[in-house]
Amino acid sequence: MKDLLRQRVAVQDSIIKKLNNQVKLEAQASAAYLSMAAWCDQHSYDHSAKFFYQQSSEEREHMMKLFHYISDMGGIAVSPAIAATQNEFSSLREVFETALENEIHVTESINQIVAECRKASDFATENFMQWFVKEQVEEEFVVRRILEYFEMLGEDPKSLLLIDERVNSVTYE
């Protein structure tokens, strides 16, 4: 019976591979946000630091959600090795621009997984991935809105303080 249960993985190997790549992307995003939080801490952007610490934690949760799904579906979830992250930034604006670039990259990867699921008629994984699709809309919106503050207010010291204070109040609804 045990062999029968493991005879067929519920998800195609090509999709398992993409999901494991997404696990790695989420782990990399978590590490990148941790570096951004540290930079913000060093430069007295307390609210931005808090924001990036929270983002780092969320990205790890996303990684674990994917990791468990792979395992639950009979695949082999791979604990990822991650590359070194950027630790130096020229400005708070650059930190948020880098965050947006990272989020766009994650969104593109998630969209590729959903497309592969549709092609393979893997409705269960596509349904699972819809949570991530929705999450990425929120993630990109929040960072884009913060970047709009730089456009509206500029980057003089008072504006940076105001932007930092508003960072944690931005929500998508």
C-alpha positions as CSV (number, residue, x, y, z in Angstrom):
1,M,0.0,0.0,0.0
2,K,2.8,2.4,0.9
3,D,4.3,2.0,-2.6
4,L,0.9,2.6,-4.2
5,L,0.6,5.9,-2.2
6,R,4.0,7.1,-3.4
7,Q,3.7,5.7,-6.9
8,R,2.6,8.9,-8.4
9,V,3.4,12.4,-7.2
10,A,0.2,14.6,-7.4
11,V,2.1,17.4,-9.2
12,Q,4.3,17.1,-12.3
13,D,8.0,17.2,-11.9
14,S,8.3,20.4,-14.0
15,I,5.9,22.2,-11.6
16,I,7.6,20.8,-8.5
17,K,10.8,22.2,-9.9
18,K,9.2,25.7,-10.4
19,L,7.7,25.5,-6.9
20,N,11.1,24.7,-5.4
21,N,12.6,27.7,-7.4
22,Q,9.8,29.8,-5.8
23,V,10.8,28.5,-2.4
24,K,14.3,29.8,-3.1
25,L,13.0,33.2,-4.4
26,E,10.9,33.6,-1.2
27,A,14.0,32.7,0.9
28,Q,16.1,35.2,-1.0
29,A,13.4,37.9,-0.6
30,S,13.3,37.2,3.1
31,A,17.1,37.7,3.3
32,A,17.0,40.8,1.2
33,Y,14.3,42.4,3.3
34,L,16.4,41.6,6.4
35,S,19.3,43.5,4.9
36,M,17.1,46.4,4.0
37,A,15.8,46.4,7.6
38,A,19.3,46.5,8.9
39,W,20.2,49.4,6.6
40,C,17.1,51.3,7.7
41,D,18.0,50.7,11.3
42,Q,21.5,52.0,10.8
43,H,20.2,55.2,9.2
44,S,17.4,55.8,11.8
45,Y,14.5,55.0,9.6
46,D,12.7,53.2,12.4
47,H,9.4,52.7,10.7
48,S,10.9,51.5,7.5
49,A,13.1,49.1,9.5
50,K,10.0,47.7,11.2
51,F,8.3,47.4,7.8
52,F,11.2,45.4,6.3
53,Y,11.5,43.2,9.4
54,Q,7.8,42.3,8.9
55,Q,8.3,41.8,5.2
56,S,11.2,39.5,5.9
57,S,9.1,37.4,8.2
58,E,6.2,37.3,5.7
59,E,8.5,36.1,2.9
60,R,9.7,33.3,5.1
61,E,6.1,32.3,5.8
62,H,5.5,32.3,2.0
63,M,8.5,30.1,1.6
64,M,7.2,27.6,4.2
65,K,3.8,27.6,2.7
66,L,5.2,26.5,-0.6
67,F,7.6,24.1,1.1
68,H,4.8,22.3,2.9
69,Y,2.6,22.2,-0.2
70,I,5.4,20.5,-2.2
71,S,5.9,17.9,0.5
72,D,2.1,17.4,1.1
73,M,1.7,16.7,-2.6
74,G,4.3,14.0,-2.6
75,G,7.2,16.0,-4.0
76,I,10.6,16.6,-2.5
77,A,10.8,20.1,-1.1
78,V,14.4,21.5,-1.3
79,S,15.8,23.7,1.4
80,P,17.4,26.5,-0.6
81,A,20.9,27.9,-0.5
82,I,20.7,31.6,-1.0
83,A,23.1,34.2,-2.4
84,A,24.5,37.1,-0.5
85,T,22.2,40.1,-0.4
86,Q,22.8,43.7,-1.1
87,N,23.6,45.5,2.2
88,E,24.5,49.0,1.1
89,F,22.1,51.5,-0.4
90,S,22.6,55.1,-1.4
91,S,19.2,56.3,-0.1
92,L,15.9,55.2,1.5
93,R,14.4,55.6,-2.0
94,E,16.9,53.1,-3.4
95,V,15.9,50.6,-0.7
96,F,12.2,50.8,-1.8
97,E,13.1,50.8,-5.5
98,T,15.1,47.6,-4.9
99,A,12.2,46.1,-2.9
100,L,9.8,46.8,-5.8
101,E,12.2,45.2,-8.3
102,N,12.3,42.1,-6.1
103,E,8.5,42.0,-5.8
104,I,8.1,42.3,-9.6
105,H,10.6,39.4,-10.0
106,V,8.6,37.3,-7.6
107,T,5.3,38.2,-9.3
108,E,6.7,37.1,-12.7
109,S,7.8,33.8,-11.2
110,I,4.4,33.2,-9.7
111,N,2.7,34.0,-13.0
112,Q,5.0,31.5,-14.7
113,I,4.0,28.8,-12.2
114,V,0.3,29.5,-12.7
115,A,0.8,29.4,-16.5
116,E,2.5,26.1,-16.2
117,C,-0.3,24.7,-14.0
118,R,-2.9,25.7,-16.6
119,K,-0.9,24.1,-19.4
120,A,-0.6,20.9,-17.3
121,S,-4.3,21.0,-16.1
122,D,-3.0,21.0,-12.5
123,F,-6.0,22.7,-11.1
124,A,-5.1,22.0,-7.4
125,T,-1.7,23.8,-7.7
126,E,-3.2,26.6,-9.7
127,N,-5.8,27.1,-7.0
128,F,-3.1,27.0,-4.3
129,M,-1.1,29.6,-6.2
130,Q,-4.0,32.0,-6.4
131,W,-3.3,33.0,-2.8
132,F,0.2,34.1,-4.0
133,V,-1.2,35.9,-7.0
134,K,-3.4,38.0,-4.7
135,E,-0.6,38.5,-2.2
136,Q,1.7,39.9,-4.9
137,V,-0.9,42.4,-6.0
138,E,-0.9,43.7,-2.4
139,E,2.9,43.6,-2.1
140,E,3.5,45.6,-5.2
141,F,0.8,48.1,-4.5
142,V,2.2,48.9,-1.0
143,V,5.8,49.5,-2.3
144,R,4.6,51.4,-5.3
145,R,2.5,53.7,-3.0
146,I,5.5,54.3,-0.8
147,L,7.6,55.2,-3.9
148,E,4.8,57.7,-4.9
149,Y,5.5,59.5,-1.6
150,F,9.0,60.2,-2.8
151,E,7.6,61.7,-6.0
152,M,5.1,63.8,-4.1
153,L,7.3,64.9,-1.2
154,G,10.9,64.8,-2.4
155,E,13.9,63.6,-0.4
156,D,14.8,66.5,1.8
157,P,15.3,65.4,5.5
158,K,11.8,66.5,6.6
159,S,10.2,64.6,3.7
160,L,12.2,61.5,4.4
161,L,11.0,61.6,8.1
162,L,7.4,62.0,6.9
163,I,7.7,59.2,4.4
164,D,9.3,56.9,7.1
165,E,6.5,57.7,9.5
166,R,3.9,56.8,6.9
167,V,5.4,53.5,5.7
168,N,3.5,51.2,8.0
169,S,0.2,52.9,7.4
170,V,0.0,51.9,3.7
171,T,-2.4,49.1,3.0
172,Y,-4.1,47.6,0.0
173,E,-7.8,47.2,0.2
